[in-house]
Amino acid sequence: MSHYQVVERIDSQFGKFTLVRVTIETGRTHQIRVHMASIGHPVVGDRLYGAPAEIRPRSGPAISLDRNFLHSAELQLTQPHTGEHLEFSNPLPTELEQFLRTLR
């Protein structure tokens, strides 16, 4: 199961976008991508599950992303051998920050 929370709604010259935080319970292959596409909101850059190759603005050049707009910002797990609870975090990569700035 995937749970999502709206972080930001963006209404730009490229259309409407929503930045979401997704929490998953199982971590199945393509889980987030499949779940978001199934509710009509494919992940930006995910051509396999319905996102366009290019995003066309009302006027001007189109933009595209060479990857899916997915990022594992936080990861929590229990180490299977020791039982230790582990937490990791990582900031949004530069290319995704730049893409957000362009949309905004």
PDB file as gemmi writes it, atoms N, CA and C in Angstrom:
CRYST1    1.000    1.000    1.000  90.00  90.00  90.00 P 1                      
ATOM      1  N   MET A   1       0.841  -1.177   0.000  1.00  0.00           N  
ATOM      2  CA  MET A   1       0.000   0.000   0.000  1.00  0.00           C  
ATOM      3  C   MET A   1       0.889   1.245   0.000  1.00  0.00           C  
ATOM      4  N   SER A   2       0.419   2.282  -0.687  1.00  0.00           N  
ATOM      5  CA  SER A   2       1.122   3.565  -0.741  1.00  0.00           C  
ATOM      6  C   SER A   2       0.238   4.634  -0.115  1.00  0.00           C  
ATOM      7  N   HIS A   3       0.830   5.493   0.669  1.00  0.00           N  
ATOM      8  CA  HIS A   3       0.123   6.617   1.276  1.00  0.00           C  
ATOM      9  C   HIS A   3       0.804   7.880   0.786  1.00  0.00           C  
ATOM     10  N   TYR A   4       0.012   8.862   0.353  1.00  0.00           N  
ATOM     11  CA  TYR A   4       0.640  10.087  -0.125  1.00  0.00           C  
ATOM     12  C   TYR A   4       0.085  11.302   0.599  1.00  0.00           C  
ATOM     13  N   GLN A   5       0.935  12.314   0.681  1.00  0.00           N  
ATOM     14  CA  GLN A   5       0.588  13.585   1.321  1.00  0.00           C  
ATOM     15  C   GLN A   5       1.030  14.700   0.375  1.00  0.00           C  
ATOM     16  N   VAL A   6       0.138  15.643   0.123  1.00  0.00           N  
ATOM     17  CA  VAL A   6       0.466  16.765  -0.746  1.00  0.00           C  
ATOM     18  C   VAL A   6       1.440  17.692  -0.026  1.00  0.00           C  
ATOM     19  N   VAL A   7       2.559  17.990  -0.669  1.00  0.00           N  
ATOM     20  CA  VAL A   7       3.565  18.903  -0.139  1.00  0.00           C  
ATOM     21  C   VAL A   7       3.385  20.287  -0.758  1.00  0.00           C  
ATOM     22  N   GLU A   8       3.126  20.302  -2.080  1.00  0.00           N  
ATOM     23  CA  GLU A   8       2.990  21.576  -2.786  1.00  0.00           C  
ATOM     24  C   GLU A   8       2.185  21.370  -4.062  1.00  0.00           C  
ATOM     25  N   ARG A   9       1.306  22.316  -4.341  1.00  0.00           N  
ATOM     26  CA  ARG A   9       0.580  22.338  -5.621  1.00  0.00           C  
ATOM     27  C   ARG A   9       1.196  23.444  -6.468  1.00  0.00           C  
ATOM     28  N   ILE A  10       1.513  23.117  -7.715  1.00  0.00           N  
ATOM     29  CA  ILE A  10       2.171  24.059  -8.615  1.00  0.00           C  
ATOM     30  C   ILE A  10       1.273  24.268  -9.834  1.00  0.00           C  
ATOM     31  N   ASP A  11       0.884  25.507 -10.061  1.00  0.00           N  
ATOM     32  CA  ASP A  11       0.104  25.869 -11.249  1.00  0.00           C  
ATOM     33  C   ASP A  11       0.995  26.789 -12.071  1.00  0.00           C  
ATOM     34  N   SER A  12       1.579  26.249 -13.137  1.00  0.00           N  
ATOM     35  CA  SER A  12       2.591  26.992 -13.895  1.00  0.00           C  
ATOM     36  C   SER A  12       2.237  27.069 -15.364  1.00  0.00           C  
ATOM     37  N   GLN A  13       3.072  27.719 -16.129  1.00  0.00           N  
ATOM     38  CA  GLN A  13       2.887  27.792 -17.575  1.00  0.00           C  
ATOM     39  C   GLN A  13       2.946  26.414 -18.222  1.00  0.00           C  
ATOM     40  N   PHE A  14       3.474  25.414 -17.503  1.00  0.00           N  
ATOM     41  CA  PHE A  14       3.576  24.043 -18.008  1.00  0.00           C  
ATOM     42  C   PHE A  14       2.374  23.188 -17.629  1.00  0.00           C  
ATOM     43  N   GLY A  15       1.473  23.751 -16.846  1.00  0.00           N  
ATOM     44  CA  GLY A  15       0.311  23.005 -16.387  1.00  0.00           C  
ATOM     45  C   GLY A  15       0.308  22.893 -14.873  1.00  0.00           C  
ATOM     46  N   LYS A  16      -0.531  21.995 -14.379  1.00  0.00           N  
ATOM     47  CA  LYS A  16      -0.657  21.797 -12.938  1.00  0.00           C  
ATOM     48  C   LYS A  16       0.114  20.547 -12.518  1.00  0.00           C  
ATOM     49  N   PHE A  17       0.850  20.683 -11.428  1.00  0.00           N  
ATOM     50  CA  PHE A  17       1.648  19.594 -10.884  1.00  0.00           C  
ATOM     51  C   PHE A  17       1.463  19.566  -9.370  1.00  0.00           C  
ATOM     52  N   THR A  18       1.682  18.413  -8.785  1.00  0.00           N  
ATOM     53  CA  THR A  18       1.607  18.283  -7.339  1.00  0.00           C  
ATOM     54  C   THR A  18       2.831  17.538  -6.846  1.00  0.00           C  
ATOM     55  N   LEU A  19       3.549  18.160  -5.927  1.00  0.00           N  
ATOM     56  CA  LEU A  19       4.687  17.518  -5.281  1.00  0.00           C  
ATOM     57  C   LEU A  19       4.124  16.762  -4.080  1.00  0.00           C  
ATOM     58  N   VAL A  20       4.383  15.468  -4.014  1.00  0.00           N  
ATOM     59  CA  VAL A  20       3.830  14.650  -2.935  1.00  0.00           C  
ATOM     60  C   VAL A  20       4.933  13.905  -2.194  1.00  0.00           C  
ATOM     61  N   ARG A  21       4.636  13.591  -0.961  1.00  0.00           N  
ATOM     62  CA  ARG A  21       5.498  12.719  -0.159  1.00  0.00           C  
ATOM     63  C   ARG A  21       4.754  11.387  -0.080  1.00  0.00           C  
ATOM     64  N   VAL A  22       5.409  10.318  -0.502  1.00  0.00           N  
ATOM     65  CA  VAL A  22       4.780   9.004  -0.523  1.00  0.00           C  
ATOM     66  C   VAL A  22       5.474   8.105   0.490  1.00  0.00           C  
ATOM     67  N   THR A  23       4.674   7.430   1.276  1.00  0.00           N  
ATOM     68  CA  THR A  23       5.178   6.443   2.224  1.00  0.00           C  
ATOM     69  C   THR A  23       4.651   5.087   1.789  1.00  0.00           C  
ATOM     70  N   ILE A  24       5.546   4.118   1.682  1.00  0.00           N  
ATOM     71  CA  ILE A  24       5.123   2.788   1.254  1.00  0.00           C  
ATOM     72  C   ILE A  24       5.302   1.794   2.388  1.00  0.00           C  
ATOM     73  N   GLU A  25       4.475   0.770   2.361  1.00  0.00           N  
ATOM     74  CA  GLU A  25       4.534  -0.257   3.397  1.00  0.00           C  
ATOM     75  C   GLU A  25       5.318  -1.481   2.964  1.00  0.00           C  
ATOM     76  N   THR A  26       5.262  -1.799   1.658  1.00  0.00           N  
ATOM     77  CA  THR A  26       5.852  -3.056   1.223  1.00  0.00           C  
ATOM     78  C   THR A  26       7.076  -2.914   0.345  1.00  0.00           C  
ATOM     79  N   GLY A  27       7.166  -1.877  -0.464  1.00  0.00           N  
ATOM     80  CA  GLY A  27       8.320  -1.704  -1.328  1.00  0.00           C  
ATOM     81  C   GLY A  27       8.343  -2.642  -2.513  1.00  0.00           C  
ATOM     82  N   ARG A  28       7.186  -2.917  -3.109  1.00  0.00           N  
ATOM     83  CA  ARG A  28       7.118  -3.753  -4.298  1.00  0.00           C  
ATOM     84  C   ARG A  28       7.718  -3.013  -5.503  1.00  0.00           C  
ATOM     85  N   THR A  29       8.206  -3.743  -6.477  1.00  0.00           N  
ATOM     86  CA  THR A  29       8.793  -3.146  -7.679  1.00  0.00           C  
ATOM     87  C   THR A  29       7.781  -2.231  -8.367  1.00  0.00           C  
ATOM     88  N   HIS A  30       8.191  -1.016  -8.648  1.00  0.00           N  
ATOM     89  CA  HIS A  30       7.385   0.005  -9.336  1.00  0.00           C  
ATOM     90  C   HIS A  30       6.148   0.427  -8.544  1.00  0.00           C  
ATOM     91  N   GLN A  31       6.105   0.114  -7.262  1.00  0.00           N  
ATOM     92  CA  GLN A  31       4.901   0.356  -6.466  1.00  0.00           C  
ATOM     93  C   GLN A  31       4.397   1.792  -6.553  1.00  0.00           C  
ATOM     94  N   ILE A  32       5.246   2.754  -6.308  1.00  0.00           N  
ATOM     95  CA  ILE A  32       4.824   4.157  -6.341  1.00  0.00           C  
ATOM     96  C   ILE A  32       4.388   4.535  -7.751  1.00  0.00           C  
ATOM     97  N   ARG A  33       5.143   4.128  -8.722  1.00  0.00           N  
ATOM     98  CA  ARG A  33       4.842   4.467 -10.116  1.00  0.00           C  
ATOM     99  C   ARG A  33       3.487   3.906 -10.539  1.00  0.00           C  
ATOM    100  N   VAL A  34       3.218   2.664 -10.215  1.00  0.00           N  
ATOM    101  CA  VAL A  34       1.947   2.019 -10.576  1.00  0.00           C  
ATOM    102  C   VAL A  34       0.790   2.665  -9.830  1.00  0.00           C  
ATOM    103  N   HIS A  35       0.957   2.893  -8.536  1.00  0.00           N  
ATOM    104  CA  HIS A  35      -0.139   3.467  -7.747  1.00  0.00           C  
ATOM    105  C   HIS A  35      -0.478   4.883  -8.191  1.00  0.00           C  
ATOM    106  N   MET A  36       0.513   5.710  -8.454  1.00  0.00           N  
ATOM    107  CA  MET A  36       0.241   7.082  -8.884  1.00  0.00           C  
ATOM    108  C   MET A  36      -0.404   7.092 -10.272  1.00  0.00           C  
ATOM    109  N   ALA A  37       0.080   6.263 -11.181  1.00  0.00           N  
ATOM    110  CA  ALA A  37      -0.525   6.190 -12.524  1.00  0.00           C  
ATOM    111  C   ALA A  37      -1.965   5.683 -12.438  1.00  0.00           C  
ATOM    112  N   SER A  38      -2.230   4.763 -11.517  1.00  0.00           N  
ATOM    113  CA  SER A  38      -3.579   4.185 -11.418  1.00  0.00           C  
ATOM    114  C   SER A  38      -4.621   5.201 -10.962  1.00  0.00           C  
ATOM    115  N   ILE A  39      -4.178   6.283 -10.305  1.00  0.00           N  
ATOM    116  CA  ILE A  39      -5.134   7.328  -9.902  1.00  0.00           C  
ATOM    117  C   ILE A  39      -5.072   8.524 -10.848  1.00  0.00           C  
ATOM    118  N   GLY A  40      -4.419   8.322 -12.001  1.00  0.00           N  
ATOM    119  CA  GLY A  40      -4.397   9.346 -13.037  1.00  0.00           C  
ATOM    120  C   GLY A  40      -3.328  10.401 -12.883  1.00  0.00           C  
ATOM    121  N   HIS A  41      -2.311  10.125 -12.067  1.00  0.00           N  
ATOM    122  CA  HIS A  41      -1.242  11.082 -11.825  1.00  0.00           C  
ATOM    123  C   HIS A  41       0.119  10.402 -11.952  1.00  0.00           C  
ATOM    124  N   PRO A  42       0.534  10.098 -13.201  1.00  0.00           N  
ATOM    125  CA  PRO A  42       1.834   9.438 -13.359  1.00  0.00           C  
ATOM    126  C   PRO A  42       2.973  10.337 -12.879  1.00  0.00           C  
ATOM    127  N   VAL A  43       4.031   9.716 -12.453  1.00  0.00           N  
ATOM    128  CA  VAL A  43       5.228  10.422 -12.007  1.00  0.00           C  
ATOM    129  C   VAL A  43       5.852  11.139 -13.199  1.00  0.00           C  
ATOM    130  N   VAL A  44       6.228  12.395 -13.024  1.00  0.00           N  
ATOM    131  CA  VAL A  44       6.874  13.149 -14.106  1.00  0.00           C  
ATOM    132  C   VAL A  44       8.095  12.371 -14.587  1.00  0.00           C  
ATOM    133  N   GLY A  45       8.215  12.255 -15.896  1.00  0.00           N  
ATOM    134  CA  GLY A  45       9.346  11.550 -16.495  1.00  0.00           C  
ATOM    135  C   GLY A  45       9.123  10.060 -16.693  1.00  0.00           C  
ATOM    136  N   ASP A  46       8.036   9.517 -16.150  1.00  0.00           N  
ATOM    137  CA  ASP A  46       7.794   8.072 -16.200  1.00  0.00           C  
ATOM    138  C   ASP A  46       6.972   7.703 -17.433  1.00  0.00           C  
ATOM    139  N   ARG A  47       7.639   7.603 -18.562  1.00  0.00           N  
ATOM    140  CA  ARG A  47       6.957   7.295 -19.826  1.00  0.00           C  
ATOM    141  C   ARG A  47       6.353   5.900 -19.836  1.00  0.00           C  
ATOM    142  N   LEU A  48       6.912   4.978 -19.068  1.00  0.00           N  
ATOM    143  CA  LEU A  48       6.374   3.615 -19.012  1.00  0.00           C  
ATOM    144  C   LEU A  48       4.950   3.602 -18.459  1.00  0.00           C  
ATOM    145  N   TYR A  49       4.672   4.485 -17.512  1.00  0.00           N  
ATOM    146  CA  TYR A  49       3.358   4.516 -16.865  1.00  0.00           C  
ATOM    147  C   TYR A  49       2.547   5.767 -17.195  1.00  0.00           C  
ATOM    148  N   GLY A  50       2.767   6.362 -18.380  1.00  0.00           N  
ATOM    149  CA  GLY A  50       1.847   7.365 -18.868  1.00  0.00           C  
ATOM    150  C   GLY A  50       2.257   8.821 -18.851  1.00  0.00           C  
ATOM    151  N   ALA A  51       3.427   9.156 -18.341  1.00  0.00           N  
ATOM    152  CA  ALA A  51       3.869  10.556 -18.376  1.00  0.00           C  
ATOM    153  C   ALA A  51       4.379  10.892 -19.774  1.00  0.00           C  
ATOM    154  N   PRO A  52       4.154  12.115 -20.241  1.00  0.00           N  
ATOM    155  CA  PRO A  52       4.646  12.489 -21.572  1.00  0.00           C  
ATOM    156  C   PRO A  52       6.171  12.621 -21.584  1.00  0.00           C  
ATOM    157  N   ALA A  53       6.753  12.458 -22.763  1.00  0.00           N  
ATOM    158  CA  ALA A  53       8.203  12.606 -22.919  1.00  0.00           C  
ATOM    159  C   ALA A  53       8.630  14.057 -22.730  1.00  0.00           C  
ATOM    160  N   GLU A  54       7.765  14.978 -23.159  1.00  0.00           N  
ATOM    161  CA  GLU A  54       8.044  16.406 -23.007  1.00  0.00           C  
ATOM    162  C   GLU A  54       6.830  17.084 -22.388  1.00  0.00           C  
ATOM    163  N   ILE A  55       7.109  18.157 -21.663  1.00  0.00           N  
ATOM    164  CA  ILE A  55       6.035  18.954 -21.067  1.00  0.00           C  
ATOM    165  C   ILE A  55       6.030  20.293 -21.787  1.00  0.00           C  
ATOM    166  N   ARG A  56       4.948  20.554 -22.478  1.00  0.00           N  
ATOM    167  CA  ARG A  56       4.846  21.765 -23.303  1.00  0.00           C  
ATOM    168  C   ARG A  56       4.182  22.891 -22.521  1.00  0.00           C  
ATOM    169  N   PRO A  57       4.810  24.065 -22.539  1.00  0.00           N  
ATOM    170  CA  PRO A  57       4.220  25.229 -21.865  1.00  0.00           C  
ATOM    171  C   PRO A  57       3.146  25.870 -22.747  1.00  0.00           C  
ATOM    172  N   ARG A  58       2.470  26.867 -22.197  1.00  0.00           N  
ATOM    173  CA  ARG A  58       1.489  27.619 -22.986  1.00  0.00           C  
ATOM    174  C   ARG A  58       2.182  28.319 -24.154  1.00  0.00           C  
ATOM    175  N   SER A  59       3.414  28.773 -23.926  1.00  0.00           N  
ATOM    176  CA  SER A  59       4.237  29.349 -24.994  1.00  0.00           C  
ATOM    177  C   SER A  59       5.697  29.119 -24.630  1.00  0.00           C  
ATOM    178  N   GLY A  60       6.545  28.965 -25.631  1.00  0.00           N  
ATOM    179  CA  GLY A  60       7.964  28.741 -25.379  1.00  0.00           C  
ATOM    180  C   GLY A  60       8.349  27.292 -25.554  1.00  0.00           C  
ATOM    181  N   PRO A  61       9.617  26.983 -25.248  1.00  0.00           N  
ATOM    182  CA  PRO A  61      10.118  25.623 -25.463  1.00  0.00           C  
ATOM    183  C   PRO A  61       9.605  24.625 -24.419  1.00  0.00           C  
ATOM    184  N   ALA A  62       9.510  23.371 -24.851  1.00  0.00           N  
ATOM    185  CA  ALA A  62       9.102  22.285 -23.966  1.00  0.00           C  
ATOM    186  C   ALA A  62      10.256  21.933 -23.020  1.00  0.00           C  
ATOM    187  N   ILE A  63       9.931  21.302 -21.917  1.00  0.00           N  
ATOM    188  CA  ILE A  63      10.943  20.797 -20.991  1.00  0.00           C  
ATOM    189  C   ILE A  63      10.761  19.294 -20.850  1.00  0.00           C  
ATOM    190  N   SER A  64      11.810  18.629 -20.411  1.00  0.00           N  
ATOM    191  CA  SER A  64      11.735  17.189 -20.175  1.00  0.00           C  
ATOM    192  C   SER A  64      12.677  16.838 -19.029  1.00  0.00           C  
ATOM    193  N   LEU A  65      12.509  15.648 -18.536  1.00  0.00           N  
ATOM    194  CA  LEU A  65      13.349  15.151 -17.452  1.00  0.00           C  
ATOM    195  C   LEU A  65      13.907  13.815 -17.915  1.00  0.00           C  
ATOM    196  N   ASP A  66      15.218  13.626 -17.788  1.00  0.00           N  
ATOM    197  CA  ASP A  66      15.865  12.403 -18.260  1.00  0.00           C  
ATOM    198  C   ASP A  66      15.727  11.234 -17.292  1.00  0.00           C  
ATOM    199  N   ARG A  67      14.899  11.401 -16.283  1.00  0.00           N  
ATOM    200  CA  ARG A  67      14.683  10.360 -15.282  1.00  0.00           C  
ATOM    201  C   ARG A  67      13.298  10.550 -14.700  1.00  0.00           C  
ATOM    202  N   ASN A  68      12.853   9.615 -13.907  1.00  0.00           N  
ATOM    203  CA  ASN A  68      11.588   9.776 -13.194  1.00  0.00           C  
ATOM    204  C   ASN A  68      11.798  10.739 -12.037  1.00  0.00           C  
ATOM    205  N   PHE A  69      10.795  11.545 -11.755  1.00  0.00           N  
ATOM    206  CA  PHE A  69      10.891  12.465 -10.627  1.00  0.00           C  
ATOM    207  C   PHE A  69      10.541  11.687  -9.351  1.00  0.00           C  
ATOM    208  N   LEU A  70      11.438  10.797  -8.992  1.00  0.00           N  
ATOM    209  CA  LEU A  70      11.329  10.005  -7.766  1.00  0.00           C  
ATOM    210  C   LEU A  70      12.632  10.156  -6.996  1.00  0.00           C  
ATOM    211  N   HIS A  71      12.494  10.269  -5.681  1.00  0.00           N  
ATOM    212  CA  HIS A  71      13.690  10.402  -4.852  1.00  0.00           C  
ATOM    213  C   HIS A  71      13.390   9.811  -3.483  1.00  0.00           C  
ATOM    214  N   SER A  72      14.256   8.966  -3.004  1.00  0.00           N  
ATOM    215  CA  SER A  72      14.109   8.401  -1.670  1.00  0.00           C  
ATOM    216  C   SER A  72      14.758   9.355  -0.673  1.00  0.00           C  
ATOM    217  N   ALA A  73      13.943  10.235  -0.116  1.00  0.00           N  
ATOM    218  CA  ALA A  73      14.445  11.242   0.819  1.00  0.00           C  
ATOM    219  C   ALA A  73      14.740  10.651   2.186  1.00  0.00           C  
ATOM    220  N   GLU A  74      13.932   9.680   2.587  1.00  0.00           N  
ATOM    221  CA  GLU A  74      14.112   9.050   3.900  1.00  0.00           C  
ATOM    222  C   GLU A  74      13.904   7.549   3.770  1.00  0.00           C  
ATOM    223  N   LEU A  75      14.706   6.810   4.494  1.00  0.00           N  
ATOM    224  CA  LEU A  75      14.588   5.363   4.511  1.00  0.00           C  
ATOM    225  C   LEU A  75      14.754   4.901   5.947  1.00  0.00           C  
ATOM    226  N   GLN A  76      13.825   4.091   6.405  1.00  0.00           N  
ATOM    227  CA  GLN A  76      13.906   3.520   7.748  1.00  0.00           C  
ATOM    228  C   GLN A  76      13.740   2.011   7.618  1.00  0.00           C  
ATOM    229  N   LEU A  77      14.592   1.281   8.301  1.00  0.00           N  
ATOM    230  CA  LEU A  77      14.492  -0.171   8.259  1.00  0.00           C  
ATOM    231  C   LEU A  77      15.125  -0.778   9.502  1.00  0.00           C  
ATOM    232  N   THR A  78      14.825  -2.033   9.711  1.00  0.00           N  
ATOM    233  CA  THR A  78      15.440  -2.782  10.798  1.00  0.00           C  
ATOM    234  C   THR A  78      16.491  -3.693  10.184  1.00  0.00           C  
ATOM    235  N   GLN A  79      17.719  -3.589  10.673  1.00  0.00           N  
ATOM    236  CA  GLN A  79      18.809  -4.420  10.173  1.00  0.00           C  
ATOM    237  C   GLN A  79      18.450  -5.867  10.511  1.00  0.00           C  
ATOM    238  N   PRO A  80      18.378  -6.757   9.506  1.00  0.00           N  
ATOM    239  CA  PRO A  80      17.864  -8.108   9.744  1.00  0.00           C  
ATOM    240  C   PRO A  80      18.697  -8.991  10.669  1.00  0.00           C  
ATOM    241  N   HIS A  81      19.992  -8.746  10.755  1.00  0.00           N  
ATOM    242  CA  HIS A  81      20.831  -9.612  11.587  1.00  0.00           C  
ATOM    243  C   HIS A  81      20.945  -9.118  13.023  1.00  0.00           C  
ATOM    244  N   THR A  82      20.964  -7.789  13.201  1.00  0.00           N  
ATOM    245  CA  THR A  82      21.164  -7.243  14.544  1.00  0.00           C  
ATOM    246  C   THR A  82      19.887  -6.712  15.171  1.00  0.00           C  
ATOM    247  N   GLY A  83      18.861  -6.457  14.341  1.00  0.00           N  
ATOM    248  CA  GLY A  83      17.625  -5.875  14.849  1.00  0.00           C  
ATOM    249  C   GLY A  83      17.715  -4.382  15.082  1.00  0.00           C  
ATOM    250  N   GLU A  84      18.862  -3.781  14.733  1.00  0.00           N  
ATOM    251  CA  GLU A  84      19.059  -2.343  14.935  1.00  0.00           C  
ATOM    252  C   GLU A  84      18.161  -1.547  13.989  1.00  0.00           C  
ATOM    253  N   HIS A  85      17.531  -0.501  14.519  1.00  0.00           N  
ATOM    254  CA  HIS A  85      16.709   0.401  13.711  1.00  0.00           C  
ATOM    255  C   HIS A  85      17.640   1.397  13.027  1.00  0.00           C  
ATOM    256  N   LEU A  86      17.554   1.475  11.708  1.00  0.00           N  
ATOM    257  CA  LEU A  86      18.413   2.360  10.928  1.00  0.00           C  
ATOM    258  C   LEU A  86      17.564   3.398  10.204  1.00  0.00           C  
ATOM    259  N   GLU A  87      18.059   4.633  10.150  1.00  0.00           N  
ATOM    260  CA  GLU A  87      17.389   5.709   9.428  1.00  0.00           C  
ATOM    261  C   GLU A  87      18.413   6.442   8.573  1.00  0.00           C  
ATOM    262  N   PHE A  88      18.019   6.732   7.339  1.00  0.00           N  
ATOM    263  CA  PHE A  88      18.877   7.455   6.415  1.00  0.00           C  
ATOM    264  C   PHE A  88      18.063   8.575   5.778  1.00  0.00           C  
ATOM    265  N   SER A  89      18.722   9.683   5.449  1.00  0.00           N  
ATOM    266  CA  SER A  89      18.044  10.763   4.728  1.00  0.00           C  
ATOM    267  C   SER A  89      18.997  11.333   3.689  1.00  0.00           C  
ATOM    268  N   ASN A  90      18.410  11.907   2.647  1.00  0.00           N  
ATOM    269  CA  ASN A  90      19.196  12.410   1.536  1.00  0.00           C  
ATOM    270  C   ASN A  90      18.424  13.559   0.891  1.00  0.00           C  
ATOM    271  N   PRO A  91      19.053  14.720   0.652  1.00  0.00           N  
ATOM    272  CA  PRO A  91      18.341  15.849   0.038  1.00  0.00           C  
ATOM    273  C   PRO A  91      17.989  15.581  -1.419  1.00  0.00           C  
ATOM    274  N   LEU A  92      17.079  16.369  -1.928  1.00  0.00           N  
ATOM    275  CA  LEU A  92      16.667  16.263  -3.321  1.00  0.00           C  
ATOM    276  C   LEU A  92      17.859  16.543  -4.228  1.00  0.00           C  
ATOM    277  N   PRO A  93      18.102  15.718  -5.238  1.00  0.00           N  
ATOM    278  CA  PRO A  93      19.235  15.934  -6.145  1.00  0.00           C  
ATOM    279  C   PRO A  93      19.094  17.245  -6.923  1.00  0.00           C  
ATOM    280  N   THR A  94      20.209  17.779  -7.338  1.00  0.00           N  
ATOM    281  CA  THR A  94      20.266  19.055  -8.048  1.00  0.00           C  
ATOM    282  C   THR A  94      19.354  19.090  -9.264  1.00  0.00           C  
ATOM    283  N   GLU A  95      19.359  18.017 -10.079  1.00  0.00           N  
ATOM    284  CA  GLU A  95      18.543  18.041 -11.303  1.00  0.00           C  
ATOM    285  C   GLU A  95      17.042  18.112 -11.005  1.00  0.00           C  
ATOM    286  N   LEU A  96      16.610  17.527  -9.875  1.00  0.00           N  
ATOM    287  CA  LEU A  96      15.201  17.615  -9.507  1.00  0.00           C  
ATOM    288  C   LEU A  96      14.869  18.982  -8.921  1.00  0.00           C  
ATOM    289  N   GLU A  97      15.790  19.561  -8.163  1.00  0.00           N  
ATOM    290  CA  GLU A  97      15.605  20.936  -7.656  1.00  0.00           C  
ATOM    291  C   GLU A  97      15.489  21.912  -8.823  1.00  0.00           C  
ATOM    292  N   GLN A  98      16.348  21.764  -9.816  1.00  0.00           N  
ATOM    293  CA  GLN A  98      16.316  22.640 -10.992  1.00  0.00           C  
ATOM    294  C   GLN A  98      15.014  22.482 -11.763  1.00  0.00           C  
ATOM    295  N   PHE A  99      14.546  21.266 -11.892  1.00  0.00           N  
ATOM    296  CA  PHE A  99      13.294  21.015 -12.598  1.00  0.00           C  
ATOM    297  C   PHE A  99      12.131  21.693 -11.857  1.00  0.00           C  
ATOM    298  N   LEU A 100      12.108  21.584 -10.539  1.00  0.00           N  
ATOM    299  CA  LEU A 100      11.074  22.264  -9.738  1.00  0.00           C  
ATOM    300  C   LEU A 100      11.122  23.765  -9.929  1.00  0.00           C  
ATOM    301  N   ARG A 101      12.317  24.336  -9.931  1.00  0.00           N  
ATOM    302  CA  ARG A 101      12.449  25.792 -10.146  1.00  0.00           C  
ATOM    303  C   ARG A 101      11.879  26.191 -11.504  1.00  0.00           C  
ATOM    304  N   THR A 102      12.131  25.378 -12.519  1.00  0.00           N  
ATOM    305  CA  THR A 102      11.600  25.672 -13.850  1.00  0.00           C  
ATOM    306  C   THR A 102      10.078  25.618 -13.845  1.00  0.00           C  
ATOM    307  N   LEU A 103       9.495  24.630 -13.178  1.00  0.00           N  
ATOM    308  CA  LEU A 103       8.039  24.532 -13.103  1.00  0.00           C  
ATOM    309  C   LEU A 103       7.415  25.714 -12.359  1.00  0.00           C  
ATOM    310  N   ARG A 104       8.071  26.101 -11.278  1.00  0.00           N  
ATOM    311  CA  ARG A 104       7.517  27.167 -10.435  1.00  0.00           C  
ATOM    312  C   ARG A 104       7.564  28.494 -11.160  1.00  0.00           C  
TER     313      ARG A 104                                                      
END                                                                             
